[in-house]
Amino acid sequence: MTDDRTSNEIESADATVAATRATPQTNWSDTVTFTPATYAEPRCLTELREVVRLAHAARRQVRPRGSGHSWNDAIVTADCSVNTSKLTPANKHACVCNTLGTAARNCMEVTDELVTGVDGRKYHRIGVPAGMCQGDFANLAQRLGAPLPTQGPAPDITLSGFVANGCHGTGWSEPTIAELVYGLDLVAPDGRVLSFTADSIPPGFESLGLGAAELMNVVRVSQGALGVLARIVFQLPAEPFNLRVTNQFVPVTDVFDRADPSKLQRLIEGHDYVEIFWFPYNNYKMHWLTPVPAGPEKDTLWVMAFDRTSDPVSADAGFVELWNDVFGVLALAGGAIGPLVDAHPKVVPAMSSFALKTMKWKNHFSDPVVLTPPDAFLYQKHYFRNFLDLEFTMPMQGDQGFADIVAAFYQLVDRMEAWRSGSEGNMPYPINLNAHARFVRNSQATLSPAYAAAGSSQHTCYFEYLSYSHGSLTKTYDAFNGEFYSEAHGLGWKKWGGLPNWGKDLGSVPGIDEYVHAILAAKPGAAPSRLEQFLAVRDRIDPDGATFTNAYLRGFFLGRATSHVLRGAPASSYPEMPAQPARRSFSLANVSHTSPNEPMRAQGMELYHDLAAGAAFLVNEHGEVNLLALEHDPATGTLHYTVAAPSRHLGFEEILDRVALFHGRPAA
């Protein structure tokens, strides 16, 4: 593509930069904030090129960002922040790239080419602008007859960030998303467009001694250090398939058994795709107004499994909406649960149980069901916002790999138990949302967290744990990480030698810069290290990272610690619990559904009963979850409800007024 521009185009791009100065920026969860001198949202390649060129000419740093689904300072800059999320097919009317040369395409257009691979299989090469969201692209690929063979659950993540961070989906035999990339276009510091493909090398890179495929492995996962990603071409098998979805709710020890790791192995190898969720301390009983957990090994896991099938879709549109929305309802409720956990940490076991029961209700009537890949994989239409996430990869080799994952699970659980017992830490539930494991094959992308040499039999587990970020919970989470990953406690999940997921809360891990640098700088004999290979390409594009490498990335490249501060969501005030908590009784005969899997509904609210645990959950009209202690008197058929936690929106008697509606009585 030529550098020729009309004066109107340059003036338009200049205006884009000038009109957006000093705009405060945050990540999507509002835990990272910064104010760059310049902020731009280019709508097409012409504008993107000019924004980058002008910033470089002014010797300003440029950091790209998309939807901001991250918990670290990778997007932070004091200079020029470029948001690529407007680079989508919807903005093709704004693209003037076709005026820059006779053969130039409209850079916002979607392209599709059917090709035959070296393996004889048919593939679709689908080119899209980098700001397109994962969910939109998954649906596009499905319509073209080349469904994504792996993907993450959140539809609103931009492809630019998903690829540049080497993100993963799930699938024991599947690669990461970056492995599906055939080619990409990067905007270099001077505004040039560098086009890389698995078959071709752009001019000026021949002397690096890398073949086209090797060079693509370097640029696939760049964390924005090689330029601003403008366009991506995916190569996807032209092989439509559907997914049979099954859900299991099983004891923890049916999967994570300290004495028998083969249980985990049979589960993972028995399905094409597996995801495992643990909501901490979900097995509990109410002791008056306090949920008391039975202990992690008594808990229940949610295991979600997908298997490829040629069977037709068996779910109607209503079910698909339910499948894609109920986890989202829990996500939205999390916005209210987090402040409550911050103010009253004792509620964690009950809230974990509520989350699990919500999933059971969503799934108990649905197994098995056949869905399209986008409908199955994108199960989280609404993504959690006010929470924190830390994730590490764990390389897996043979049977020992499964034993390592079981050991890693209990490594985390045992440290959490030390905090709960009071022997360590200052909060009983430092991890209060969930732990989540997914399994993939590996990746040959140089900076991929799942990296393995070509031909390796290695698989990779991505293991994460999440907590709410409200008030003091952010400091507690980071304090737990600081202790868990310390040398005194076995280095935490650094013990397993895998890289972290680049998008997570890495700054809370002590020594993370040195740890990452040591892995990337390790030399395999006489060959260059992964870091040397990556930096050679970076310096060919951006010498010494002057334009695109910020302080956060430089810490990994040099092995030197950088500062890191996350802010939590604001704390919320709650009324004090009264000395005599509000209490009412109702006849069980008026309750038509007493199963914890079947919530009652009234006036836009829901009521769940858990007779075994002695608890009830009211989801009120504000989306807030109110916890009540529940006593069942079988002799009289009476349910006694006692408010066990305060509400930000309702008084104690008002909570019971809502409960009364479910028993056929008007509110008092």
C-alpha positions as CSV (number, residue, x, y, z in Angstrom):
1,M,0.0,0.0,0.0
2,T,1.4,3.4,-1.0
3,D,2.1,6.2,1.5
4,D,0.4,8.8,-0.8
5,R,-2.4,10.7,0.9
6,T,-4.6,13.6,0.0
7,S,-4.4,16.8,2.1
8,N,-8.0,16.2,3.2
9,E,-7.1,12.7,4.5
10,I,-4.2,14.1,6.5
11,E,-6.3,16.9,7.9
12,S,-9.0,14.4,8.9
13,A,-6.5,12.2,10.7
14,D,-5.0,15.2,12.4
15,A,-8.4,16.3,13.6
16,T,-9.0,12.8,15.0
17,V,-5.9,13.1,17.2
18,A,-6.4,16.7,18.2
19,A,-10.1,16.2,19.2
20,T,-9.3,13.5,21.7
21,R,-6.5,14.7,23.9
22,A,-6.2,13.9,27.6
23,T,-9.1,11.5,27.7
24,P,-9.1,9.3,30.9
25,Q,-8.9,5.6,30.2
26,T,-9.7,2.5,32.1
27,N,-9.7,-1.2,31.5
28,W,-13.1,-2.8,31.2
29,S,-13.4,-3.7,34.9
30,D,-12.3,-0.2,36.0
31,T,-9.4,-1.6,38.0
32,V,-6.7,0.1,35.9
33,T,-6.9,3.8,35.0
34,F,-4.6,6.3,33.2
35,T,-4.8,9.5,31.2
36,P,-2.8,9.6,28.0
37,A,-1.9,12.9,26.4
38,T,-3.6,11.7,23.2
39,Y,-6.5,9.2,22.7
40,A,-7.7,8.2,19.3
41,E,-10.4,5.9,18.0
42,P,-9.5,5.5,14.3
43,R,-12.4,4.2,12.1
44,C,-10.3,2.8,9.2
45,L,-6.7,2.0,8.2
46,T,-6.1,5.5,6.8
47,E,-6.9,7.1,10.1
48,L,-5.0,4.5,12.1
49,R,-1.9,5.0,10.0
50,E,-2.0,8.7,10.4
51,V,-2.5,8.5,14.2
52,V,0.5,6.3,14.6
53,R,2.7,8.3,12.1
54,L,1.9,11.6,13.9
55,A,2.6,10.2,17.3
56,H,5.9,8.6,16.2
57,A,7.0,11.9,14.5
58,A,6.3,13.6,17.8
59,R,8.4,10.9,19.6
60,R,5.4,9.8,21.6
61,Q,4.8,6.2,22.7
62,V,1.8,4.4,21.2
63,R,-0.1,1.7,23.0
64,P,-3.0,-0.1,21.3
65,R,-6.1,-1.2,23.2
66,G,-9.3,-2.9,22.3
67,S,-12.1,-3.8,24.7
68,G,-9.7,-3.6,27.6
69,H,-10.4,-7.1,29.0
70,S,-7.3,-7.1,31.1
71,W,-6.1,-6.6,34.6
72,N,-2.6,-5.1,34.1
73,D,-0.7,-2.1,32.7
74,A,-0.2,-3.5,29.2
75,I,-2.4,-0.8,27.7
76,V,-1.1,2.0,29.9
77,T,0.8,5.0,28.4
78,A,1.2,8.6,29.2
79,D,1.5,9.4,25.5
80,C,-0.9,8.1,22.8
81,S,-3.6,5.4,23.4
82,V,-5.1,4.0,20.2
83,N,-8.4,2.2,20.6
84,T,-8.9,-0.3,17.7
85,S,-12.4,-1.3,18.6
86,K,-13.9,1.0,15.9
87,L,-12.0,-1.0,13.2
88,T,-15.0,-3.2,12.3
89,P,-17.0,-4.1,9.2
90,A,-19.7,-1.7,10.5
91,N,-17.3,1.2,9.7
92,K,-16.6,0.2,6.2
93,H,-18.3,3.4,5.0
94,A,-15.6,5.4,6.8
95,C,-12.8,3.6,5.0
96,V,-10.9,5.6,2.3
97,C,-8.1,3.1,1.9
98,N,-9.3,2.2,-1.6
99,T,-8.2,5.7,-2.7
100,L,-4.6,5.0,-1.8
101,G,-3.9,2.7,-4.7
102,T,-5.6,1.1,-7.6
103,A,-5.3,-2.4,-6.1
104,A,-6.1,-1.5,-2.5
105,R,-9.1,-3.1,-0.9
106,N,-11.6,-1.4,1.5
107,C,-9.8,-2.3,4.7
108,M,-13.1,-2.7,6.7
109,E,-14.6,-5.3,4.3
110,V,-14.8,-8.9,5.2
111,T,-13.0,-11.2,2.7
112,D,-13.3,-14.9,2.3
113,E,-11.2,-17.3,0.1
114,L,-11.5,-21.0,-0.1
115,V,-8.1,-22.7,-0.4
116,T,-6.7,-26.2,-0.2
117,G,-4.1,-26.7,2.5
118,V,-0.9,-28.8,2.2
119,D,-2.8,-31.5,4.1
120,G,-5.4,-31.7,1.3
121,R,-8.1,-30.2,3.5
122,K,-10.3,-27.3,2.4
123,Y,-10.0,-24.1,4.4
124,H,-11.6,-20.7,4.5
125,R,-9.3,-17.7,4.7
126,I,-11.4,-15.1,6.3
127,G,-10.0,-11.6,6.6
128,V,-11.5,-9.1,9.1
129,P,-10.6,-5.8,10.6
130,A,-8.9,-6.2,14.0
131,G,-11.6,-4.4,16.0
132,M,-14.2,-7.1,15.3
133,C,-15.4,-8.8,18.4
134,Q,-15.0,-12.5,19.0
135,G,-18.7,-13.2,19.1
136,D,-19.4,-11.4,15.8
137,F,-16.5,-13.3,14.1
138,A,-17.6,-16.7,15.5
139,N,-21.1,-16.1,14.0
140,L,-19.5,-15.0,10.7
141,A,-17.3,-18.1,10.5
142,Q,-20.3,-20.3,11.3
143,R,-22.3,-18.7,8.4
144,L,-19.4,-19.3,6.0
145,G,-19.3,-23.0,6.9
146,A,-16.0,-22.9,8.8
147,P,-16.9,-22.7,12.5
148,L,-14.1,-21.8,14.9
149,P,-12.7,-25.0,16.4
150,T,-12.0,-23.2,19.7
151,Q,-12.9,-19.9,21.3
152,G,-13.4,-18.2,24.6
153,P,-16.8,-17.6,26.3
154,A,-17.0,-13.8,26.1
155,P,-18.4,-12.5,22.8
156,D,-17.3,-8.8,23.3
157,I,-13.5,-9.3,23.3
158,T,-11.9,-7.7,20.3
159,L,-9.9,-10.0,18.0
160,S,-6.9,-7.8,18.1
161,G,-6.4,-8.3,21.9
162,F,-7.4,-11.9,21.7
163,V,-4.8,-12.7,19.1
164,A,-2.0,-10.4,20.4
165,N,-2.2,-11.9,23.9
166,G,-2.1,-15.5,22.7
167,C,-5.5,-16.2,24.3
168,H,-7.0,-19.6,24.5
169,G,-10.3,-21.3,24.2
170,T,-10.8,-24.9,25.2
171,G,-10.2,-28.3,23.6
172,W,-7.7,-31.1,24.4
173,S,-6.7,-31.4,20.8
174,E,-7.1,-27.7,19.9
175,P,-4.5,-24.9,19.6
176,T,-4.8,-21.4,20.9
177,I,-6.7,-18.8,18.9
178,A,-3.4,-17.4,17.5
179,E,-2.6,-20.7,15.7
180,L,-5.7,-20.1,13.6
181,V,-4.2,-16.9,12.1
182,Y,-2.8,-17.2,8.6
183,G,-1.9,-13.5,8.1
184,L,-2.1,-10.1,9.7
185,D,-1.4,-6.4,9.0
186,L,0.6,-4.3,11.5
187,V,0.9,-0.6,11.3
188,A,4.6,0.3,11.9
189,P,5.8,3.5,13.7
190,D,6.1,5.5,10.5
191,G,2.6,4.5,9.4
192,R,3.6,1.8,6.9
193,V,1.5,-1.3,6.7
194,L,3.5,-4.5,7.2
195,S,1.6,-7.6,5.9
196,F,2.8,-11.0,7.2
197,T,1.4,-14.4,6.2
198,A,2.4,-17.9,6.7
199,D,3.6,-18.0,3.1
200,S,5.2,-14.6,2.6
201,I,7.6,-12.1,4.2
202,P,7.3,-8.4,3.9
203,P,10.3,-6.5,2.4
204,G,13.1,-5.8,4.8
205,F,12.8,-8.9,6.9
206,E,14.7,-11.4,4.7
207,S,18.0,-10.8,6.5
208,L,16.6,-12.1,9.8
209,G,17.0,-15.6,8.5
210,L,13.4,-16.6,9.4
211,G,11.1,-18.4,7.0
212,A,7.6,-17.1,6.5
213,A,6.1,-19.6,8.9
214,E,8.7,-18.9,11.5
215,L,8.2,-15.1,11.2
216,M,4.5,-15.6,11.6
217,N,5.0,-17.4,14.8
218,V,6.9,-14.4,16.1
219,V,4.3,-11.8,15.1
220,R,1.2,-13.8,16.0
221,V,1.5,-13.0,19.7
222,S,3.0,-9.6,20.0
223,Q,1.3,-7.9,23.0
224,G,1.2,-4.8,20.8
225,A,5.0,-4.4,20.9
226,L,5.4,-4.9,17.1
227,G,2.8,-2.3,16.0
228,V,-0.9,-1.8,16.0
229,L,-2.8,-4.7,14.7
230,A,-5.1,-3.6,11.9
231,R,-6.4,-6.7,10.1
232,I,-6.3,-10.4,10.7
233,V,-6.8,-13.3,8.3
234,F,-7.9,-16.6,9.9
235,Q,-7.5,-19.9,8.2
236,L,-10.3,-22.2,9.4
237,P,-11.2,-25.8,8.3
238,A,-14.2,-25.8,6.0
239,E,-15.7,-28.6,8.1
240,P,-19.0,-27.7,9.8
241,F,-19.8,-29.5,13.0
242,N,-22.1,-29.2,16.0
243,L,-21.4,-29.7,19.7
244,R,-23.2,-32.0,22.1
245,V,-23.2,-30.3,25.5
246,T,-23.3,-32.1,28.8
247,N,-23.1,-30.7,32.3
248,Q,-22.1,-32.7,35.4
249,F,-22.3,-31.5,39.0
250,V,-20.0,-33.9,40.8
251,P,-18.0,-34.1,44.1
252,V,-14.6,-32.4,43.9
253,T,-12.9,-35.7,44.6
254,D,-14.5,-37.3,41.5
255,V,-12.2,-35.0,39.5
256,F,-9.4,-33.8,41.7
257,D,-8.4,-36.8,43.8
258,R,-5.1,-36.5,45.5
259,A,-4.6,-40.2,45.4
260,D,-5.9,-40.9,41.9
261,P,-5.1,-38.3,39.2
262,S,-6.4,-40.8,36.6
263,K,-10.0,-39.5,37.4
264,L,-9.0,-36.2,35.9
265,Q,-7.3,-37.9,33.0
266,R,-10.4,-40.0,32.1
267,L,-12.6,-36.9,32.2
268,I,-10.3,-34.8,30.0
269,E,-9.4,-37.5,27.5
270,G,-13.0,-38.6,27.3
271,H,-14.3,-35.4,25.7
272,D,-13.3,-33.0,23.0
273,Y,-13.7,-30.0,25.2
274,V,-13.8,-29.7,29.0
275,E,-14.2,-26.8,31.4
276,I,-14.1,-27.2,35.2
277,F,-15.6,-24.6,37.6
278,W,-15.2,-24.6,41.4
279,F,-17.2,-22.1,43.4
280,P,-15.3,-22.1,46.7
281,Y,-16.9,-23.6,49.7
282,N,-20.3,-24.2,48.1
283,N,-21.1,-27.1,50.5
284,Y,-22.2,-25.5,53.7
285,K,-24.9,-25.3,56.4
286,M,-26.4,-22.3,58.0
287,H,-25.4,-22.0,61.7
288,W,-28.0,-19.4,62.8
289,L,-27.1,-16.6,60.4
290,T,-23.6,-17.7,59.4
291,P,-22.9,-20.1,56.5
292,V,-20.3,-22.7,57.7
293,P,-18.5,-24.7,54.9
294,A,-17.9,-28.4,55.1
295,G,-14.5,-28.0,53.4
296,P,-13.3,-27.9,49.8
297,E,-13.1,-31.7,49.4
298,K,-16.8,-31.9,50.2
299,D,-17.7,-29.3,47.6
300,T,-19.4,-29.8,44.2
301,L,-17.7,-29.1,40.8
302,W,-19.5,-28.0,37.7
303,V,-18.0,-29.8,34.7
304,M,-19.0,-28.6,31.3
305,A,-18.1,-30.9,28.4
306,F,-18.6,-30.4,24.6
307,D,-18.2,-33.2,22.0
308,R,-18.2,-32.8,18.3
309,T,-21.2,-34.3,16.4
310,S,-22.8,-34.3,13.0
311,D,-26.2,-34.6,14.7
312,P,-28.6,-31.7,14.0
313,V,-29.1,-28.9,16.5
314,S,-31.7,-30.0,19.1
315,A,-32.2,-26.7,20.9
316,D,-34.8,-24.1,19.9
317,A,-34.2,-20.4,20.0
318,G,-35.6,-20.1,23.4
319,F,-33.2,-22.6,24.9
320,V,-30.3,-20.9,23.1
321,E,-31.3,-17.6,24.7
322,L,-31.4,-19.3,28.1
323,W,-28.1,-21.0,27.6
324,N,-26.4,-17.7,26.6
325,D,-28.1,-15.6,29.2
326,V,-28.3,-17.4,32.6
327,F,-24.6,-17.2,33.2
328,G,-25.0,-13.6,32.3
329,V,-27.7,-13.1,34.9
330,L,-25.2,-14.5,37.4
331,A,-22.6,-12.0,36.1
332,L,-24.9,-9.1,36.5
333,A,-25.9,-10.3,40.0
334,G,-22.1,-10.3,40.8
335,G,-22.2,-6.6,40.6
336,A,-24.3,-6.7,43.8
337,I,-22.7,-9.8,45.4
338,G,-19.2,-8.2,45.4
339,P,-20.1,-5.3,47.7
340,L,-21.8,-7.7,50.0
341,V,-18.8,-10.0,50.2
342,D,-16.6,-6.9,50.9
343,A,-18.8,-5.8,53.8
344,H,-19.7,-9.3,55.1
345,P,-17.1,-11.9,54.0
346,K,-19.0,-14.6,55.9
347,V,-21.5,-14.9,53.1
348,V,-19.0,-16.4,50.6
349,P,-20.1,-20.1,51.0
350,A,-23.7,-19.2,50.5
351,M,-23.0,-17.0,47.5
352,S,-20.9,-19.8,46.0
353,S,-23.8,-22.2,46.5
354,F,-26.1,-19.7,44.9
355,A,-23.9,-19.5,41.8
356,L,-23.7,-23.3,41.6
357,K,-27.4,-23.7,42.0
358,T,-28.0,-21.1,39.3
359,M,-25.9,-23.2,36.9
360,K,-27.7,-26.3,38.0
361,W,-31.1,-24.8,37.3
362,K,-29.8,-23.6,33.9
363,N,-28.5,-27.0,32.9
364,H,-30.4,-29.8,34.8
365,F,-33.1,-30.1,32.2
366,S,-30.9,-29.6,29.1
367,D,-28.6,-32.6,29.0
368,P,-27.7,-33.6,26.4
369,V,-28.4,-30.9,24.0
370,V,-26.8,-30.2,20.6
371,L,-25.8,-26.6,19.8
372,T,-23.9,-24.8,17.1
373,P,-20.3,-24.0,18.1
374,P,-20.9,-20.2,18.6
375,D,-24.0,-20.9,20.7
376,A,-22.2,-23.5,22.8
377,F,-18.8,-21.8,23.3
378,L,-20.2,-18.3,23.9
379,Y,-22.1,-19.3,27.0
380,Q,-21.4,-16.0,28.8
381,K,-23.3,-13.3,26.9
382,H,-22.8,-10.8,29.8
383,Y,-19.3,-11.0,31.2
384,F,-18.4,-10.3,34.8
385,R,-16.9,-6.8,35.3
386,N,-16.0,-6.0,38.9
387,F,-13.7,-8.9,39.6
388,L,-10.0,-9.8,39.5
389,D,-8.4,-12.7,37.6
390,L,-5.0,-14.4,37.7
391,E,-4.3,-17.3,35.4
392,F,-1.2,-19.5,34.8
393,T,-0.5,-22.1,32.2
394,M,0.7,-25.5,33.4
395,P,2.6,-27.7,30.8
396,M,1.3,-31.3,30.8
397,Q,3.3,-34.3,29.7
398,G,1.6,-37.7,29.8
399,D,0.2,-39.1,33.0
400,Q,2.3,-36.9,35.1
401,G,0.6,-33.9,33.6
402,F,-2.7,-34.8,35.2
403,A,-1.0,-35.5,38.5
404,D,0.5,-32.0,38.3
405,I,-2.9,-30.4,37.7
406,V,-4.4,-32.2,40.7
407,A,-1.5,-31.1,42.8
408,A,-1.8,-27.5,41.6
409,F,-5.5,-27.5,42.5
410,Y,-4.8,-28.5,46.1
411,Q,-1.8,-26.2,46.2
412,L,-4.3,-23.4,45.9
413,V,-6.9,-24.9,48.1
414,D,-4.5,-25.7,50.9
415,R,-3.3,-22.1,50.9
416,M,-6.9,-20.9,51.0
417,E,-7.6,-23.2,53.9
418,A,-4.7,-21.8,55.8
419,W,-6.3,-18.3,55.4
420,R,-9.7,-19.6,56.4
421,S,-8.4,-21.3,59.5
422,G,-6.8,-18.0,60.6
423,S,-3.3,-19.4,60.6
424,E,-2.4,-17.2,57.6
425,G,-3.7,-14.0,56.1
426,N,-6.3,-11.6,57.3
427,M,-9.5,-12.8,55.5
428,P,-11.1,-16.2,55.5
429,Y,-12.1,-16.2,51.8
430,P,-9.4,-14.4,49.7
431,I,-10.6,-16.3,46.6
432,N,-14.4,-15.7,46.6
433,L,-15.7,-16.1,43.1
434,N,-14.4,-19.3,41.4
435,A,-11.5,-21.3,40.1
436,H,-11.7,-22.4,36.4
437,A,-9.6,-24.9,34.4
438,R,-9.5,-25.4,30.6
439,F,-7.3,-27.6,28.6
440,V,-5.7,-27.1,25.1
441,R,-3.0,-28.6,23.0
442,N,-0.1,-26.2,22.6
443,S,1.2,-23.3,20.4
444,Q,4.3,-22.6,18.4
445,A,3.8,-18.8,18.7
446,T,7.0,-17.4,20.2
447,L,5.4,-15.5,23.1
448,S,2.4,-17.8,23.6
449,P,1.8,-18.9,27.2
450,A,1.1,-22.4,25.8
451,Y,4.3,-22.5,23.8
452,A,5.9,-25.9,22.9
453,A,8.3,-26.8,20.1
454,A,6.7,-28.1,16.9
455,G,5.8,-31.8,17.1
456,S,5.7,-31.7,20.9
457,S,3.2,-34.0,22.7
458,Q,2.8,-31.3,25.4
459,H,-0.7,-30.2,26.3
460,T,-1.5,-27.1,28.4
461,C,-3.9,-26.4,31.2
462,Y,-5.0,-22.8,31.7
463,F,-5.9,-22.5,35.4
464,E,-7.3,-19.3,36.9
465,Y,-8.9,-18.0,40.0
466,L,-11.3,-15.1,40.4
467,S,-12.4,-12.8,43.2
468,Y,-14.6,-9.7,43.4
469,S,-12.8,-6.4,43.3
470,H,-15.0,-4.3,45.5
471,G,-13.5,-2.2,48.3
472,S,-10.8,-4.0,50.3
473,L,-11.2,-7.2,48.3
474,T,-8.7,-6.0,45.7
475,K,-6.0,-5.5,48.3
476,T,-6.9,-8.9,49.9
477,Y,-6.6,-10.7,46.6
478,D,-3.3,-9.1,45.7
479,A,-2.0,-9.9,49.3
480,F,-3.0,-13.5,48.9
481,N,-1.1,-13.7,45.6
482,G,1.9,-12.1,47.1
483,E,2.0,-14.8,49.8
484,F,0.9,-17.7,47.5
485,Y,3.7,-17.0,45.0
486,S,6.4,-16.3,47.5
487,E,9.4,-18.6,47.9
488,A,8.3,-19.4,51.4
489,H,5.2,-21.1,50.0
490,G,6.6,-23.0,47.1
491,L,6.3,-20.2,44.4
492,G,2.6,-20.9,43.9
493,W,1.8,-21.9,40.4
494,K,5.1,-20.6,39.1
495,K,6.3,-24.0,40.4
496,W,5.0,-25.7,37.2
497,G,7.1,-23.6,34.9
498,G,4.4,-22.2,32.7
499,L,3.9,-18.6,31.6
500,P,0.9,-16.7,32.9
501,N,-1.9,-15.5,30.7
502,W,-0.7,-12.1,29.5
503,G,-4.1,-10.4,30.2
504,K,-4.4,-11.2,33.9
505,D,-3.4,-9.6,37.3
506,L,0.3,-10.4,36.8
507,G,1.6,-7.4,38.8
508,S,0.3,-9.0,42.0
509,V,2.8,-11.9,41.6
510,P,6.1,-11.3,43.3
511,G,9.1,-11.6,40.9
512,I,6.9,-12.0,37.9
513,D,9.1,-9.9,35.6
514,E,12.2,-12.0,36.4
515,Y,10.2,-15.2,36.2
516,V,8.8,-14.5,32.8
517,H,12.2,-13.2,31.5
518,A,14.0,-16.3,32.6
519,I,11.5,-18.5,30.7
520,L,11.6,-16.4,27.5
521,A,15.4,-15.9,27.6
522,A,16.3,-19.6,28.1
523,K,18.5,-20.8,25.3
524,P,17.8,-24.1,23.6
525,G,21.5,-24.9,22.8
526,A,23.1,-22.7,20.2
527,A,19.8,-21.4,18.8
528,P,18.5,-18.0,19.8
529,S,16.1,-17.8,22.8
530,R,12.5,-17.0,22.2
531,L,13.1,-13.6,23.6
532,E,16.1,-12.9,21.3
533,Q,14.1,-14.0,18.3
534,F,11.1,-11.8,19.3
535,L,13.3,-8.7,20.0
536,A,15.2,-9.1,16.8
537,V,11.9,-8.8,14.9
538,R,10.7,-6.0,17.2
539,D,13.9,-4.0,16.6
540,R,13.6,-4.4,12.9
541,I,10.1,-2.7,13.1
542,D,10.6,-0.5,16.2
543,P,14.3,-0.1,17.3
544,D,14.6,-0.7,21.0
545,G,10.8,-0.5,21.3
546,A,10.9,3.3,21.3
547,T,7.3,3.6,20.0
548,F,5.4,0.5,21.1
549,T,7.1,-0.9,24.2
550,N,5.8,0.6,27.4
551,A,7.3,0.2,30.9
552,Y,5.1,-2.8,31.7
553,L,6.3,-4.8,28.7
554,R,9.9,-3.7,29.2
555,G,9.9,-5.2,32.6
556,F,9.3,-8.7,31.0
557,F,11.8,-8.1,28.2
558,L,14.6,-6.9,30.7
559,G,13.6,-8.9,33.7
560,R,13.2,-5.9,35.9
561,A,10.2,-5.3,38.2
562,T,7.7,-2.5,37.4
563,S,5.2,-0.9,39.7
564,H,1.6,-2.1,39.7
565,V,-1.4,-0.8,41.5
566,L,-5.0,-2.0,40.9
567,R,-7.9,-0.1,42.2
568,G,-11.0,-1.9,43.5
569,A,-14.6,-1.0,42.8
570,P,-15.9,1.4,45.4
571,A,-17.0,-0.1,48.7
572,S,-20.7,0.2,49.7
573,S,-22.3,0.9,53.0
574,Y,-24.8,-1.4,54.5
575,P,-27.1,-1.1,57.5
576,E,-26.1,-2.8,60.7
577,M,-27.7,-6.2,61.4
578,P,-30.3,-5.8,64.2
579,A,-29.9,-7.6,67.5
580,Q,-33.2,-9.5,66.7
581,P,-33.1,-10.2,62.9
582,A,-36.3,-9.9,61.0
583,R,-38.1,-13.2,60.7
584,R,-41.4,-14.6,59.2
585,S,-43.0,-17.9,58.7
586,F,-45.1,-19.4,55.9
587,S,-46.7,-22.7,55.1
588,L,-44.7,-25.0,52.8
589,A,-48.0,-26.0,51.2
590,N,-48.0,-22.6,49.4
591,V,-44.6,-23.4,47.8
592,S,-45.2,-25.1,44.5
593,H,-41.4,-25.7,43.8
594,T,-39.1,-26.5,46.6
595,S,-36.2,-27.9,44.6
596,P,-33.1,-25.7,44.7
597,N,-32.8,-26.2,41.0
598,E,-36.2,-24.6,40.3
599,P,-36.5,-21.0,41.4
600,M,-39.9,-19.5,42.1
601,R,-40.7,-16.3,40.2
602,A,-42.9,-13.4,41.1
603,Q,-43.0,-9.8,39.8
604,G,-39.6,-10.0,38.1
605,M,-37.9,-11.6,41.2
606,E,-36.7,-15.1,42.0
607,L,-36.6,-17.1,45.2
608,Y,-34.4,-20.2,45.6
609,H,-34.7,-22.7,48.5
610,D,-31.9,-24.9,49.8
611,L,-33.6,-26.9,52.5
612,A,-30.5,-29.1,53.1
613,A,-28.2,-26.1,53.8
614,G,-30.9,-24.2,55.6
615,A,-30.8,-21.2,53.3
616,A,-32.9,-19.2,50.8
617,F,-31.9,-16.7,48.2
618,L,-34.1,-13.8,47.1
619,V,-33.0,-12.1,43.8
620,N,-34.8,-8.8,44.3
621,E,-36.0,-6.3,41.7
622,H,-32.7,-4.5,41.9
623,G,-30.7,-7.7,40.8
624,E,-29.4,-8.0,44.3
625,V,-29.1,-11.4,46.0
626,N,-30.5,-11.4,49.6
627,L,-29.5,-14.2,51.9
628,L,-31.9,-15.7,54.4
629,A,-31.5,-18.4,56.9
630,L,-34.2,-21.1,56.4
631,E,-35.7,-23.5,58.9
632,H,-38.2,-26.2,57.8
633,D,-40.5,-27.7,60.4
634,P,-41.8,-30.9,58.8
635,A,-44.2,-31.5,61.6
636,T,-46.2,-28.4,60.8
637,G,-45.1,-27.9,57.2
638,T,-43.8,-24.5,58.0
639,L,-40.9,-22.5,56.5
640,H,-39.2,-19.9,58.8
641,Y,-37.2,-17.2,57.0
642,T,-34.7,-15.0,58.9
643,V,-32.8,-12.2,57.1
644,A,-29.1,-13.2,57.3
645,A,-27.4,-10.3,55.6
646,P,-28.3,-6.6,54.9
647,S,-29.3,-5.1,51.6
648,R,-28.2,-1.9,49.9
649,H,-31.7,-1.4,48.5
650,L,-34.2,-2.9,50.9
651,G,-34.9,-2.8,54.6
652,F,-35.0,-6.0,56.5
653,E,-38.8,-6.2,56.7
654,E,-38.9,-5.2,53.0
655,I,-36.9,-8.3,52.1
656,L,-39.5,-10.4,53.9
657,D,-42.3,-8.5,52.1
658,R,-40.8,-9.8,48.8
659,V,-40.6,-13.3,50.2
660,A,-44.3,-13.1,51.1
661,L,-45.2,-12.5,47.5
662,F,-44.0,-16.0,46.6
663,H,-46.3,-17.4,49.2
664,G,-49.4,-15.8,47.7
665,R,-49.5,-13.0,50.2
666,P,-49.4,-9.3,49.4
667,A,-46.5,-7.3,50.8
668,A,-47.2,-5.7,54.2
